[in-house]
Amino acid sequence: MDIRKLHYFIAVAEELHFSRAAEKLNMTQPPLSQQIQDLEKELGVKLLERNKRQVRLTPAGVVFFEEAKMILSQLERSIKTTQLTSQGIIGHLVVGFVDSAAGDIMVDILRVFRERFPQIQLTLCEMTSAQQWQALHDGTIHVGFLRFIESAKHIDYCTITNESLVAVLPEQHPLARLSAISVRSLEFEPFILSPRYLGVSFHDLINGFCAQHGVYPNVVQEAIQMYTIVNLVAANLGVSIVPSSVSVFQRSGVVFRPFEESVPPVPLYTAWRTDVNKAVLSAFIRTVEEVSSIAIDSR
């Protein structure tokens, strides 16, 4: 059915007068009358009762009038939605993140993005770096905030921040009284760390830093999430070394202390698939670039 016929019928149904409807449509009356007759023939029902004095809707015409308005309204919404989706103004984005990324930089990125694109639905999934890397490959997330990167086809990334390493100590630990500690002072302490298979580069960075100063962590407990590590330290099960952003988890029972030694930078990356033609993803990456003030170069 020609959509124009719906417009013609709605105009006549609203005016209940062919001449006024034709004027409203910027056309003459005879072709308008012919279009309505063609519509009735196409539907196989009479929509209008007309005589020399008046035009009125039949019961079927009343129903079709309401349905035609809904059809055109839905069509307009569909067109608008399609256009906005193409422009990256509306849509859906699935974002993975490690719990230690939930600090200022990621919060700022999400806040700015939400302010600019309030109609884009964001689904946030807390995942380990290894889980995010696999999810990027599988296409189950569109973008991730993670701690390690490998060279991979169809995945690009940028470094959005470099943090330092800090020690996490039980609040009653003798070292907690100090404003900064030496990593050598942790030589005989029980450690709580994340398992290596969940983030090889991050795990090796911590152990490499310790080994550089003659410390080889005695890992008595492994935990996947950073806030779990902090909670286990609060339970006095050991000490740990974490990215400085984890200090946002400030809770009773623990203290965070910087090291006296020079510590290696702990990068936080944003990674995304480059073979996904998704305008909302491009809008998100532009926001990451702006907020982190780091140009995104192809690697």
Buried (B, 14 or more C-beta within 10 A) or exposed (E): EEEEBBBBBBBBBEBBBBEBBBBBBEBEBEEBBEBBEEBBEEBEBEBBEBEEEEBEBBEBBEEBBEEBBEBBEEEEEEEEBEEBBEEBBBBEBBBBBBBBBBBEBBEEBBEBBEEBBEEBEBEBBBBBBBBBBBBBBEEBBBBBBBBBBEEEEEBBBBBBBEBBBBBBBBEEBEBBEBEEBBBEBBBEBBBBBBEBEBBEBBBEBBBEBBEEBEBEBEBEBBBBBBBBBBBBBBEBBBBBBBBBBBBBBEEEEBBBBBBBBEBEEBBBBBBBBEEEEBBBBEBBBBBBBEBBEBEBEEE
